[in-house]
Amino acid sequence: MCVQRCRFVDGGGLAAMLDSLTTLALMDHSSANISDGVLQLDCVRCLRALLGRRHGLQMFLDTQHNVDKLVQCQFISNCWRNVSSS
């Protein structure tokens, strides 16, 4: 299992997934469709699986860029929630 996760991270999979989450978070939610929601959910599930393992968490934390991207996604999502509930 570790070999697969290392390939995923080393092959740019984590960066691509975080970029996808950022793109989805920046989308105009009024034009979002069900496939966007499914993609976002799949990314979150994958991220959860990676971070749920000690080695995966360490690989994630080894790069500050990963942490910054995840925080950016969460911040953008929270901003959209606040705007839509107003």
C-alpha positions as CSV (number, residue, x, y, z in Angstrom):
1,M,0.0,0.0,0.0
2,C,2.7,2.5,0.9
3,V,4.3,2.0,-2.5
4,Q,1.0,3.0,-4.2
5,R,0.6,6.1,-2.0
6,C,4.2,7.1,-2.7
7,R,3.7,6.8,-6.4
8,F,0.5,8.8,-6.1
9,V,2.2,11.6,-4.2
10,D,5.5,11.5,-6.1
11,G,3.7,11.3,-9.4
12,G,1.9,14.6,-8.8
13,G,-1.4,13.1,-7.8
14,L,-1.7,15.0,-4.6
15,A,-0.9,18.3,-6.2
16,A,-3.4,17.6,-9.0
17,M,-6.1,16.7,-6.5
18,L,-5.5,19.8,-4.4
19,D,-5.5,21.9,-7.6
20,S,-8.9,20.3,-8.5
21,L,-10.3,21.1,-5.1
22,T,-9.1,24.7,-5.4
23,T,-10.7,25.0,-8.8
24,L,-14.0,23.6,-7.6
25,A,-14.0,25.9,-4.6
26,L,-13.5,28.9,-6.8
27,M,-16.3,28.0,-9.1
28,D,-19.5,30.0,-9.2
29,H,-21.7,27.7,-7.2
30,S,-24.8,28.8,-9.0
31,S,-23.5,27.1,-12.1
32,A,-22.2,23.9,-10.4
33,N,-23.6,20.6,-11.4
34,I,-23.8,17.2,-9.8
35,S,-20.6,15.9,-11.4
36,D,-18.7,18.8,-9.8
37,G,-20.0,17.7,-6.4
38,V,-19.1,14.1,-7.1
39,L,-15.6,15.1,-8.1
40,Q,-15.2,17.2,-5.0
41,L,-16.4,14.4,-2.8
42,D,-14.0,11.9,-4.5
43,C,-11.1,14.3,-3.9
44,V,-12.0,14.7,-0.2
45,R,-12.3,10.9,0.2
46,C,-8.9,10.3,-1.4
47,L,-7.4,13.0,0.8
48,R,-9.0,11.5,3.9
49,A,-7.6,8.1,3.0
50,L,-4.1,9.6,2.5
51,L,-4.1,11.6,5.7
52,G,-5.5,8.7,7.7
53,R,-2.2,6.9,7.4
54,R,0.9,8.0,9.3
55,H,3.1,7.8,6.3
56,G,0.6,9.6,4.1
57,L,0.1,12.4,6.6
58,Q,3.9,12.8,6.9
59,M,4.2,13.0,3.1
60,F,1.4,15.6,3.0
61,L,3.0,17.7,5.8
62,D,6.5,17.5,4.2
63,T,5.4,20.1,1.7
64,Q,4.1,23.5,3.0
65,H,2.5,24.0,-0.4
66,N,0.1,21.1,0.3
67,V,-1.0,22.6,3.6
68,D,-1.4,26.0,2.1
69,K,-3.6,24.7,-0.7
70,L,-5.8,22.7,1.6
71,V,-6.3,25.8,3.9
72,Q,-7.0,27.9,0.8
73,C,-9.7,25.4,-0.3
74,Q,-11.3,25.4,3.1
75,F,-11.2,29.2,3.4
76,I,-12.8,29.7,-0.1
77,S,-15.5,27.1,0.7
78,N,-16.3,28.8,4.0
79,C,-16.5,32.2,2.3
80,W,-19.0,30.8,-0.3
81,R,-21.1,29.3,2.5
82,N,-21.2,32.6,4.3
83,V,-22.2,34.5,1.1
84,S,-24.9,32.1,0.2
85,S,-26.5,32.1,3.7
86,S,-26.6,35.9,3.7
